[in-house]
Amino acid sequence: MCGRFANRVKPEQIKKEFKVSTSGALAFEPRYNIAPAQIIDAVLDGQEGRILAPLKWGLVPSWAKEATANGMINARSETISEKPSFREAFKKRRCIIPASGFYEWQAARGKGTAKQPFYFYLNGREVFGFAGLWEEWLDKTTGELLETCTIITAQANKLLKPVHDRMPVILHREDYDEWLDKNVKDTARLEKLLLPYPADEMSSHAVSRSVNVPDTDTAELIVPLNSL
């Protein structure tokens, strides 16, 4: 799964990487411990080009009777074309979620020991994009529109496997256009983009367990544990 990630890159980098078409300045605040139910940035295909939209992390299907507290933070790549919660969004409402790295926890190796968090990132890349889906949910009582999203996961690659059996789907740059194109509705074609990212193009290191606390959000969270 993917339950925490970081996005510490500047707006100019996001605009360049994802070709976001906005003339105004984007708000910037480095975040090192993004957690479920928080508002996150997502790249969507708008009417006049790509936009960066604020979405709540935790997808709530449009047909849900009520908005749950956290929603569904992940969607398995193997089943998104079949599950009612995701299949319509997979065809019509895809997004890219900018990130600079993500965390996964390795199971405790002994009685009384806590899980060890690891930070994963791409070699030579300050920013990349998770494959995501987004949805709109209308509160029929208040008329308020809630926009939410989820991160798609795949089987872990060789780098992640010793830590966790799943990993977020990281899109290749050459696949951004196809993933965001609303005219592409062939799910078999889209599923070919949802593969584990090559392990030899990634790195990782153990980090402080301070990341376990969602309210903790400092640059020290991504520093290698042996450097603290």
C-alpha positions in Angstrom: 0.0 0.0 0.0 1.0 3.6 0.0 0.0 5.5 3.2 2.5 8.3 3.5 4.6 10.3 1.0 6.5 13.6 0.6 6.3 16.4 -1.9 9.0 18.9 -1.3 9.5 20.3 -4.8 8.8 23.9 -5.9 5.8 24.9 -8.1 8.1 25.7 -11.0 9.3 22.1 -11.0 5.8 20.7 -10.9 4.6 23.0 -13.7 7.6 21.9 -15.9 7.4 18.2 -15.1 3.6 17.8 -15.7 3.1 20.7 -18.1 0.5 22.4 -15.8 -1.0 25.3 -17.7 -1.5 28.1 -15.2 -0.3 31.7 -15.4 -0.7 32.3 -11.7 1.7 31.4 -9.0 1.1 28.1 -7.3 1.2 27.9 -3.5 4.3 26.2 -2.2 4.9 24.5 1.1 7.3 21.6 1.3 5.5 18.6 2.9 7.4 15.6 4.3 4.6 13.5 5.9 1.5 13.6 3.7 -1.1 11.4 5.3 -4.6 10.0 4.4 -7.6 12.4 4.7 -5.3 15.4 4.1 -5.7 17.7 1.1 -3.1 16.9 -1.6 -2.2 18.3 -5.0 -3.2 16.4 -8.1 -2.7 17.1 -11.8 -6.0 16.8 -13.8 -6.8 17.3 -17.5 -8.9 20.5 -17.4 -10.9 22.2 -20.2 -8.0 24.6 -21.1 -5.0 22.3 -20.3 -3.7 20.6 -17.2 -4.5 22.1 -13.8 -3.2 21.4 -10.3 -6.3 20.7 -8.1 -6.6 20.2 -4.3 -8.2 16.8 -3.6 -8.8 15.0 -0.3 -6.8 11.8 -0.1 -9.2 9.0 0.3 -11.6 8.3 -2.5 -15.4 8.4 -1.9 -17.4 6.9 -4.8 -20.1 9.2 -6.3 -22.8 6.7 -5.4 -21.8 6.4 -1.7 -24.6 7.2 0.7 -22.2 9.1 3.0 -18.6 10.3 3.0 -16.5 8.1 5.2 -13.8 9.6 7.4 -10.8 8.5 5.3 -12.2 7.0 2.1 -10.1 4.5 0.1 -6.5 5.7 0.0 -5.3 3.0 -2.4 -6.7 1.1 -5.4 -5.2 -2.2 -6.6 -4.1 -2.0 -10.2 -5.2 -5.6 -10.7 -8.9 -4.9 -9.9 -9.7 -1.2 -10.6 -11.4 -2.0 -13.9 -13.8 -4.4 -12.1 -14.5 -2.8 -8.7 -17.6 -0.5 -8.6 -15.7 2.0 -6.4 -13.1 2.6 -9.1 -14.1 1.4 -12.6 -15.9 4.6 -13.7 -13.1 6.8 -12.4 -10.6 4.6 -14.1 -12.3 5.3 -17.4 -13.0 9.0 -17.0 -11.3 10.6 -14.0 -7.6 9.8 -13.9 -5.0 12.0 -12.3 -1.3 12.3 -11.4 -0.2 13.0 -7.9 3.2 14.7 -7.7 5.6 13.3 -5.1 9.3 13.4 -4.3 9.3 10.1 -2.3 7.2 7.8 -0.2 7.4 5.7 2.9 6.8 2.0 3.6 7.1 0.1 6.9 9.0 -3.1 7.3 7.4 -5.7 9.6 8.9 -5.9 13.1 11.7 -8.6 13.3 11.4 -9.4 16.9 9.0 -9.4 19.8 8.6 -5.9 21.3 10.2 -4.1 18.3 8.4 -1.6 16.2 8.0 -1.5 12.4 10.9 0.2 10.7 9.9 3.0 8.1 11.9 3.3 4.9 11.9 6.2 2.5 11.9 5.4 -1.3 12.7 7.8 -4.2 13.8 7.8 -7.8 17.5 8.2 -8.7 18.2 11.6 -10.1 14.6 12.7 -10.0 13.3 15.4 -7.6 9.7 14.9 -8.6 7.7 12.1 -10.1 4.0 11.2 -10.4 1.8 8.5 -8.8 -1.0 7.2 -11.0 -4.3 8.2 -9.3 -8.0 8.3 -9.7 -10.3 11.1 -8.5 -14.1 11.4 -7.8 -16.8 13.8 -7.0 -19.3 13.2 -4.2 -22.3 15.4 -3.6 -23.7 15.9 -0.1 -27.4 15.9 -0.9 -28.2 17.6 2.5 -25.8 20.5 2.2 -25.2 20.7 -1.5 -21.4 20.6 -0.8 -19.2 18.9 -3.4 -16.4 16.8 -2.1 -13.5 15.9 -4.4 -11.4 13.0 -3.4 -8.6 10.8 -4.8 -6.8 7.5 -4.4 -3.3 6.2 -5.3 -3.0 3.1 -7.5 -0.8 0.3 -6.2 0.9 -2.6 -7.9 3.1 -5.6 -6.8 6.3 -4.5 -5.2 9.5 -4.5 -7.2 12.7 -6.1 -6.0 13.8 -3.0 -4.0 10.5 -2.8 -2.1 9.7 -6.5 -1.7 11.8 -7.0 1.5 9.9 -4.2 3.1 6.3 -4.5 1.7 4.5 -6.5 -1.0 2.8 -3.5 -2.6 4.1 -0.2 -4.0 2.5 2.9 -5.5 2.4 3.0 -9.3 4.9 5.5 -10.5 4.2 6.7 -14.1 6.9 7.0 -16.7 7.2 10.5 -18.1 6.3 9.3 -21.6 3.0 7.9 -20.2 1.7 11.1 -18.6 -0.2 12.2 -21.8 -2.0 8.9 -22.3 -2.9 8.6 -18.6 -4.5 12.0 -18.4 -6.2 11.9 -21.8 -10.0 11.7 -21.2 -10.5 10.3 -24.7 -8.6 7.1 -23.8 -11.1 4.8 -22.2 -9.6 1.4 -23.2 -9.0 -0.1 -19.8 -6.7 -2.9 -21.2 -4.5 -0.2 -22.8 -4.4 1.8 -19.6 -3.6 -1.3 -17.4 -0.4 -1.7 -19.3 0.8 1.6 -17.8 0.3 0.3 -14.2 3.5 -1.7 -13.7 6.0 -1.7 -10.9 8.7 0.9 -11.5 12.1 -0.5 -12.3 14.0 -1.3 -9.1 17.3 -0.3 -10.5 16.1 3.3 -11.0 15.1 3.7 -7.3 16.9 3.9 -4.0 15.8 3.8 -0.3 17.0 4.1 3.2 15.7 3.6 6.7 14.4 6.8 8.4 13.3 7.9 11.9 10.1 6.4 13.4 9.0 10.0 13.9 7.2 9.7 10.6 4.7 7.4 12.4 3.1 10.6 13.8 1.1 12.3 11.0 1.4 15.7 12.7 5.2 15.6 12.5 6.3 17.2 9.2 9.9 18.3 9.0 12.8 17.8 6.6 14.5 15.5 9.1 11.9 12.8 8.3 13.6 11.8 5.0 17.2 11.9 6.4 18.9 8.5 6.5 18.6 7.0 10.0 22.3 6.4 10.3 22.9 10.1 9.7 20.8 11.4 12.5 
